Amino acid sequence: MPRYYDWWVYVVLALPGILLFAVNWVIFFHNLRGGKWVSGIVLFGGLWIAGVCLLSPWKWLALIGLADPGIWQLIYALFCEYIGDPVKKNKQEGQDHAEE
Protein backbone atom coordinates (compact mmCIF):
# COMPACT_ATOMS: atom_id res chain seq x y z
CA MET A 1 0.00 0.00 0.00
CA PRO A 2 1.50 3.36 -1.01
CA ARG A 3 2.24 5.87 1.70
CA TYR A 4 0.66 9.25 1.07
CA TYR A 5 2.09 12.37 2.63
CA ASP A 6 0.42 15.55 3.72
CA TRP A 7 -0.83 17.83 0.96
CA TRP A 8 1.94 20.38 1.53
CA VAL A 9 4.63 17.86 0.53
CA TYR A 10 3.07 17.59 -2.91
CA VAL A 11 2.78 21.37 -3.18
CA VAL A 12 6.49 21.73 -2.36
CA LEU A 13 7.35 19.07 -4.96
CA ALA A 14 5.18 20.84 -7.53
CA LEU A 15 6.62 24.34 -6.92
CA PRO A 16 9.19 24.22 -9.77
CA GLY A 17 6.46 23.04 -12.14
CA ILE A 18 4.08 25.74 -10.94
CA LEU A 19 6.76 28.36 -11.54
CA LEU A 20 7.50 27.08 -15.06
CA PHE A 21 3.75 26.82 -15.75
CA ALA A 22 3.18 30.44 -14.71
CA VAL A 23 6.18 31.72 -16.67
CA ASN A 24 4.99 29.85 -19.75
CA TRP A 25 1.60 31.59 -19.55
CA VAL A 26 3.32 34.98 -19.15
CA ILE A 27 5.46 34.25 -22.22
CA PHE A 28 2.38 33.11 -24.14
CA PHE A 29 0.52 36.38 -23.48
CA HIS A 30 3.65 38.42 -24.17
CA ASN A 31 4.00 36.61 -27.51
CA LEU A 32 0.40 37.39 -28.40
CA ARG A 33 1.09 41.11 -28.01
CA GLY A 34 4.47 41.11 -29.72
CA GLY A 35 3.79 38.74 -32.56
CA LYS A 36 6.83 36.56 -31.84
CA TRP A 37 6.47 32.96 -30.73
CA VAL A 38 9.41 32.19 -28.50
CA SER A 39 9.53 30.08 -25.35
CA GLY A 40 12.53 28.40 -23.80
CA ILE A 41 10.55 26.32 -21.33
CA VAL A 42 8.11 24.75 -23.73
CA LEU A 43 6.04 22.27 -21.73
CA PHE A 44 8.12 21.27 -18.71
CA GLY A 45 5.80 23.00 -16.23
CA GLY A 46 2.74 21.06 -17.31
CA LEU A 47 4.61 17.77 -17.35
CA TRP A 48 6.12 18.43 -13.91
CA ILE A 49 2.73 19.25 -12.39
CA ALA A 50 1.15 16.19 -14.02
CA GLY A 51 3.94 13.96 -12.70
CA VAL A 52 3.62 15.21 -9.12
CA CYS A 53 -0.17 14.92 -9.25
CA LEU A 54 0.12 11.33 -10.48
CA LEU A 55 2.23 10.57 -7.39
CA SER A 56 -0.36 12.12 -5.08
CA PRO A 57 -3.65 10.57 -3.98
CA TRP A 58 -5.49 13.15 -6.12
CA LYS A 59 -4.55 11.77 -9.54
CA TRP A 60 -7.30 13.67 -11.36
CA LEU A 61 -5.37 16.89 -10.67
CA ALA A 62 -2.87 15.74 -13.31
CA LEU A 63 -5.29 17.20 -15.85
CA ILE A 64 -4.06 20.65 -14.77
CA GLY A 65 -0.92 19.87 -16.75
CA LEU A 66 -2.99 19.99 -19.94
CA ALA A 67 -3.64 23.70 -19.34
CA ASP A 68 -0.01 24.46 -20.18
CA PRO A 69 0.01 26.38 -23.48
CA GLY A 70 3.28 24.70 -24.46
CA ILE A 71 1.52 21.37 -24.91
CA TRP A 72 -1.04 22.85 -27.30
CA GLN A 73 1.63 24.80 -29.16
CA LEU A 74 3.63 21.60 -29.62
CA ILE A 75 0.60 19.78 -31.00
CA TYR A 76 -0.12 22.69 -33.35
CA ALA A 77 3.52 22.84 -34.50
CA LEU A 78 3.53 19.12 -35.26
CA PHE A 79 0.29 19.19 -37.25
CA CYS A 80 0.17 22.75 -38.65
CA GLU A 81 1.05 21.49 -42.13
CA TYR A 82 -2.03 19.28 -42.10
CA ILE A 83 -4.47 21.63 -40.35
CA GLY A 84 -3.35 24.80 -42.09
CA ASP A 85 -5.57 27.72 -42.94
CA PRO A 86 -7.80 26.74 -45.92
CA VAL A 87 -8.02 30.37 -47.09
CA LYS A 88 -4.24 30.58 -47.20
CA LYS A 89 -4.08 27.30 -49.14
CA ASN A 90 -6.60 28.59 -51.69
CA LYS A 91 -4.60 31.79 -52.19
CA GLN A 92 -1.41 29.79 -52.70
CA GLU A 93 -3.14 27.50 -55.19
CA GLY A 94 -4.45 30.54 -57.06
CA GLN A 95 -0.96 32.00 -57.25
CA ASP A 96 0.44 28.69 -58.48
CA HIS A 97 -2.12 28.57 -61.28
CA ALA A 98 -1.46 32.22 -62.19
CA GLU A 99 2.27 31.51 -62.58
CA GLU A 100 1.58 28.72 -65.04
Backbone as CSV, one residue per row, in Angstrom:
resi,resn,N_x,N_y,N_z,CA_x,CA_y,CA_z,C_x,C_y,C_z
1,MET,0.850,-1.181,0.000,0.000,0.000,0.000,0.896,1.245,0.000
2,PRO,0.646,2.162,-0.946,1.502,3.363,-1.011,1.274,4.269,0.187
3,ARG,2.331,4.925,0.581,2.238,5.867,1.699,2.032,7.261,1.126
4,TYR,0.952,7.891,1.515,0.660,9.245,1.069,1.057,10.228,2.153
5,TYR,1.638,11.338,1.714,2.092,12.369,2.635,1.024,13.446,2.769
6,ASP,1.319,14.403,3.608,0.421,15.551,3.723,0.396,16.315,2.401
7,TRP,-0.645,17.101,2.211,-0.834,17.825,0.961,0.296,18.795,0.679
8,TRP,0.912,19.370,1.733,1.943,20.381,1.526,3.206,19.790,0.913
9,VAL,3.465,18.503,1.138,4.632,17.861,0.531,4.495,17.868,-0.988
10,TYR,3.297,17.587,-1.464,3.070,17.588,-2.907,3.131,18.996,-3.479
11,VAL,2.695,19.970,-2.719,2.783,21.366,-3.181,4.248,21.779,-3.296
12,VAL,5.065,21.389,-2.320,6.490,21.728,-2.365,7.151,21.040,-3.562
13,LEU,6.785,19.775,-3.806,7.348,19.072,-4.957,6.908,19.696,-6.281
14,ALA,5.723,20.265,-6.301,5.181,20.843,-7.534,5.612,22.286,-7.755
15,LEU,6.263,22.920,-6.793,6.618,24.339,-6.924,7.434,24.664,-8.180
16,PRO,8.478,23.889,-8.520,9.190,24.218,-9.771,8.278,24.141,-10.993
17,GLY,7.395,23.161,-11.030,6.463,23.042,-12.140,5.473,24.182,-12.182
18,ILE,5.008,24.610,-11.015,4.077,25.741,-10.941,4.753,27.010,-11.447
19,LEU,6.017,27.199,-11.073,6.764,28.365,-11.536,6.922,28.338,-13.061
20,LEU,7.330,27.193,-13.612,7.497,27.081,-15.062,6.159,27.241,-15.786
21,PHE,5.101,26.709,-15.196,3.751,26.817,-15.750,3.338,28.285,-15.838
22,ALA,3.549,29.020,-14.749,3.181,30.443,-14.710,4.022,31.252,-15.697
23,VAL,5.312,30.984,-15.755,6.181,31.717,-16.675,5.790,31.425,-18.120
24,ASN,5.399,30.189,-18.392,4.987,29.845,-19.752,3.737,30.607,-20.160
25,TRP,2.799,30.804,-19.240,1.603,31.595,-19.550,1.956,33.059,-19.768
26,VAL,2.893,33.582,-18.969,3.324,34.977,-19.152,3.966,35.144,-20.521
27,ILE,4.820,34.196,-20.908,5.464,34.250,-22.217,4.424,34.144,-23.325
28,PHE,3.428,33.284,-23.139,2.377,33.112,-24.142,1.641,34.424,-24.386
29,PHE,1.238,35.112,-23.308,0.517,36.378,-23.482,1.428,37.481,-24.016
30,HIS,2.686,37.454,-23.630,3.647,38.419,-24.169,3.824,38.195,-25.676
31,ASN,3.862,36.936,-26.090,4.003,36.614,-27.513,2.775,37.039,-28.308
32,LEU,1.607,36.954,-27.705,0.400,37.392,-28.399,0.461,38.878,-28.722
33,ARG,0.994,39.661,-27.784,1.089,41.107,-28.011,2.185,41.458,-28.993
34,GLY,3.321,40.750,-28.901,4.472,41.108,-29.715,4.519,40.466,-31.080
35,GLY,3.779,39.400,-31.274,3.786,38.738,-32.564,4.862,37.677,-32.721
36,LYS,5.806,37.596,-31.795,6.832,36.560,-31.843,6.340,35.346,-31.069
37,TRP,6.833,34.184,-31.450,6.470,32.962,-30.732,7.736,32.280,-30.256
38,VAL,8.183,32.700,-29.061,9.414,32.192,-28.500,9.150,31.751,-27.070
39,SER,9.606,30.555,-26.724,9.530,30.079,-25.348,10.646,29.080,-25.131
40,GLY,11.430,29.302,-24.104,12.527,28.399,-23.800,12.146,27.271,-22.867
41,ILE,10.957,27.328,-22.313,10.550,26.315,-21.334,9.288,25.610,-21.791
42,VAL,9.292,25.181,-22.984,8.113,24.753,-23.727,7.019,24.116,-22.880
43,LEU,7.144,22.907,-22.435,6.043,22.267,-21.732,6.475,21.566,-20.451
44,PHE,7.623,21.933,-19.908,8.118,21.265,-18.708,7.245,21.522,-17.487
45,GLY,6.651,22.696,-17.388,5.803,23.005,-16.234,4.592,22.102,-16.159
46,GLY,3.916,21.923,-17.276,2.744,21.060,-17.307,3.085,19.613,-17.032
47,LEU,4.198,19.148,-17.592,4.611,17.767,-17.346,5.021,17.554,-15.894
48,TRP,5.697,18.532,-15.302,6.120,18.429,-13.908,4.897,18.358,-12.985
49,ILE,3.946,19.240,-13.208,2.729,19.251,-12.393,1.971,17.936,-12.554
50,ALA,1.853,17.458,-13.782,1.152,16.194,-14.023,1.862,15.036,-13.323
51,GLY,3.186,15.027,-13.365,3.944,13.962,-12.698,3.750,13.955,-11.195
52,VAL,3.812,15.122,-10.575,3.620,15.209,-9.121,2.191,14.827,-8.750
53,CYS,1.229,15.260,-9.544,-0.171,14.920,-9.252,-0.426,13.423,-9.407
54,LEU,0.282,12.776,-10.327,0.121,11.332,-10.476,0.729,10.567,-9.301
55,LEU,1.668,11.185,-8.599,2.230,10.567,-7.394,1.335,10.768,-6.178
56,SER,0.488,11.771,-6.223,-0.356,12.115,-5.084,-1.628,11.256,-5.076
57,PRO,-2.384,11.306,-3.997,-3.654,10.573,-3.977,-4.727,11.215,-4.856
58,TRP,-4.525,12.434,-5.293,-5.494,13.151,-6.120,-5.031,13.109,-7.573
59,LYS,-5.091,11.972,-8.191,-4.552,11.769,-9.536,-5.286,12.591,-10.600
60,TRP,-6.538,12.894,-10.390,-7.295,13.669,-11.365,-6.741,15.073,-11.537
61,LEU,-5.971,15.557,-10.544,-5.369,16.890,-10.667,-4.284,16.937,-11.747
62,ALA,-3.865,15.771,-12.232,-2.867,15.742,-13.308,-3.403,16.398,-14.577
63,LEU,-4.704,16.536,-14.687,-5.289,17.201,-15.851,-4.931,18.687,-15.908
64,ILE,-4.499,19.249,-14.785,-4.058,20.649,-14.766,-2.880,20.833,-15.718
65,GLY,-2.064,19.804,-15.852,-0.920,19.873,-16.752,-1.309,20.127,-18.194
66,LEU,-2.530,19.746,-18.575,-2.992,19.992,-19.942,-3.286,21.463,-20.205
67,ALA,-3.374,22.264,-19.166,-3.639,23.695,-19.338,-2.387,24.470,-19.726
68,ASP,-1.244,23.799,-19.783,-0.005,24.456,-20.176,-0.066,24.774,-21.669
69,PRO,0.108,26.041,-22.053,0.014,26.380,-23.481,1.105,25.732,-24.321
70,GLY,2.204,25.348,-23.713,3.280,24.705,-24.461,2.865,23.385,-25.070
71,ILE,1.993,22.648,-24.391,1.523,21.372,-24.914,0.699,21.598,-26.172
72,TRP,-0.182,22.580,-26.135,-1.037,22.853,-27.296,-0.227,23.455,-28.435
73,GLN,0.783,24.248,-28.119,1.633,24.804,-29.164,2.453,23.710,-29.832
74,LEU,2.891,22.716,-29.050,3.634,21.598,-29.617,2.752,20.797,-30.568
75,ILE,1.531,20.513,-30.150,0.601,19.777,-31.004,0.330,20.563,-32.285
76,TYR,0.127,21.859,-32.166,-0.119,22.692,-33.347,1.103,22.688,-34.267
77,ALA,2.304,22.807,-33.691,3.521,22.836,-34.503,3.730,21.521,-35.246
78,LEU,3.363,20.407,-34.609,3.531,19.116,-35.257,2.550,18.910,-36.404
79,PHE,1.333,19.451,-36.271,0.293,19.187,-37.250,-0.124,20.414,-38.060
80,CYS,0.605,21.533,-37.963,0.173,22.753,-38.653,0.187,22.589,-40.168
81,GLU,1.033,21.720,-40.686,1.047,21.488,-42.127,-0.264,20.858,-42.586
82,TYR,-0.829,20.024,-41.729,-2.026,19.280,-42.102,-3.316,20.014,-41.764
83,ILE,-3.267,20.901,-40.759,-4.473,21.627,-40.347,-4.346,23.106,-40.674
84,GLY,-3.601,23.413,-41.725,-3.346,24.802,-42.091,-4.616,25.555,-42.449
85,ASP,-4.460,26.828,-42.619,-5.573,27.718,-42.938,-6.053,27.451,-44.363
86,PRO,-7.319,27.033,-44.554,-7.800,26.738,-45.916,-7.816,27.965,-46.826
87,VAL,-8.036,29.147,-46.284,-8.018,30.370,-47.094,-6.613,30.602,-47.627
88,LYS,-5.626,30.403,-46.792,-4.241,30.579,-47.197,-3.870,29.561,-48.281
89,LYS,-4.349,28.329,-48.137,-4.079,27.302,-49.144,-4.704,27.674,-50.478
90,ASN,-5.933,28.192,-50.447,-6.604,28.585,-51.693,-5.866,29.727,-52.379
91,LYS,-5.360,30.688,-51.607,-4.600,31.793,-52.189,-3.322,31.280,-52.837
92,GLN,-2.644,30.343,-52.148,-1.412,29.791,-52.703,-1.698,29.003,-53.977
93,GLU,-2.795,28.245,-53.995,-3.143,27.496,-55.193,-3.468,28.448,-56.341
94,GLY,-4.135,29.543,-56.042,-4.446,30.539,-57.065,-3.195,31.170,-57.630
95,GLN,-2.215,31.436,-56.790,-0.956,32.001,-57.247,-0.185,30.994,-58.095
96,ASP,-0.240,29.719,-57.702,0.441,28.689,-58.481,-0.152,28.568,-59.875
97,HIS,-1.480,28.655,-59.995,-2.124,28.569,-61.285,-1.866,29.831,-62.114
98,ALA,-1.717,30.967,-61.460,-1.460,32.217,-62.190,-0.054,32.209,-62.764
99,GLU,0.892,31.567,-62.084,2.273,31.514,-62.584,2.394,30.621,-63.792
100,GLU,1.510,29.644,-63.900,1.577,28.718,-65.036,1.084,29.392,-66.238
